[in-house]
């Protein structure tokens, strides 16, 4: 098993409510490998009119 540390940027659309955010993040991280640990390290407001936010995720994945 190989562990890797990744920085991952993810757009958080307004349609995803806060209570569903964890599942949304994990579902996107699982596309890259088995999730060991993750955290949100930064949140930025988008400049578009859709109200999305950009999340910076730091994760440890097993491949």
C-alpha positions in Angstrom: 0.0 0.0 0.0 1.3 3.4 -1.0 0.3 6.5 1.0 0.3 9.9 -0.7 -0.4 13.4 0.5 -2.4 15.6 -1.8 -3.7 19.2 -2.0 -7.0 19.1 -3.7 -9.2 22.0 -4.8 -12.9 21.5 -5.0 -15.7 23.8 -6.0 -18.5 23.8 -3.4 -21.8 24.7 -5.2 -24.6 26.3 -3.4 -26.8 23.3 -4.1 -24.7 21.2 -1.5 -25.9 22.1 2.0 -23.5 22.2 4.9 -24.9 19.0 6.4 -24.0 17.1 3.1 -20.6 18.7 2.7 -18.6 15.9 4.3 -20.2 13.3 2.0 -19.6 15.5 -1.0 -15.9 15.9 -0.2 -15.3 12.2 0.5 -17.1 11.2 -2.7 -14.8 13.4 -4.7 -11.6 12.3 -2.8 -12.5 8.6 -3.3 -12.0 9.1 -7.1 -8.3 9.6 -6.4 -7.8 6.7 -3.9 -8.8 5.3 -0.5 -9.2 8.2 1.9 -7.2 7.9 5.1 -7.5 11.4 6.5 -8.6 14.8 5.1 -9.1 18.4 6.3 -10.3 21.7 4.8 -7.4 24.2 5.0 -8.9 27.2 3.1 -12.2 28.5 1.8 -12.5 31.2 -0.8 -15.5 32.9 -2.2 -15.9 32.6 -5.9 -16.0 35.7 -8.1 -18.8 34.2 -10.3 -22.5 35.0 -9.8 -23.4 31.4 -8.9 -22.2 31.8 -5.3 -19.9 28.8 -5.3 -17.0 28.5 -2.9 -13.6 27.0 -3.6 -12.3 24.6 -0.9 -8.7 23.7 -0.5 -8.5 20.1 0.9 -5.4 18.4 2.3 -5.7 14.7 2.3 -3.8 11.5 2.8 -4.8 8.7 0.3 -3.8 5.1 0.0 -3.3 3.8 -3.6 
